[in-house]
Amino acid sequence: MSATDLHFELPEPLRTFVDERVRQGDYADPGEYLRDLVRRDREAQAAQRLRELIQEGLASGPAKAMTEDDWAQLRLRALQRPA
């Protein structure tokens, strides 16, 4: 994976907080801290989307048994999805 530089300014209290996290040994450097925050945010977004999909499924009505044709259609949709 290639890296891209990202430059930004933080207010002094935030910079002090980040520096303290690095000083405590939680992160090797401020960049590692930022990468961790971005990863966690991405995971939180994915978890939220999953919760929404589950709620959508629950609200869609009573469950019904899947037929072999239903499974075949799902397999076909899965194969046609971009990676």
N, C-alpha and C positions, 0 to 999 in steps of 0.2 A: 504494500500500500504506500503510495507516495504521500509526502507530507506537504502541507501548504502553510506558509507563515501567516499569522494573524496577529496584528498589532492593535492594542487598545489601551486606554487609560482607565485606571480605577481610582475612585476617591480614596484618600489616604486611609480612612478606617477599614475599607475593604482590603486594600493592599496589606495593611498591617495584619489583618486576619489571615489572609493567604500565607503571608510570610511566617506567621506563627504555626500554621499547620505544617509547613515545610520544616520549620525548626524543630517541631515535636517529632519529626521522623515519620509522619503519616504519608508524606509524599516526598519524592526525590527533588522536585523543583515545581515552580508555579505551573508550568505547562502540564505536568502530570496531574496536578490538581484539577485544572480546567478540563483535561481529557476525561477524567473520572466523572466530573459533573455532567459533561455532555453525554457520556455513556449512560449514566443513571437517568438523565432526563429522557433519553431515547427509550430506555426500558420502561420508564413510568408511562410514557405515551403509548407504548405497545400494550401494557397492562390495562390502561384505560380503554383502549380500543377493544380488547378482549372482553372486558366487563360490558361494554356497550353491545357487542355482538351477542353475548350471553343473554342480556336483558331483552334484546330484540327477539331472540329465539324463544325465550319464555313468554313474551307477549304475543307471539304469533299464533297462539291457540293450542289446543290439545295435541299431544303427540300422536303420530300414526305410524304403523309399521312400515318399514322400507321394503319395497319390492326389489327384485333383481334388476328390473329396468331402472329404478331410482339409483341403485348403486352403479350401474353401468354409466348413467348420465353423469354422476359425480366423478367417476374415474376419468371420463372424457374431458370434463371441465378442468380437472386437475392437470391433465396432460397438456391442455391447451394454454394453461396459464404461463405467462413469462416468468423466468426464474428471478 
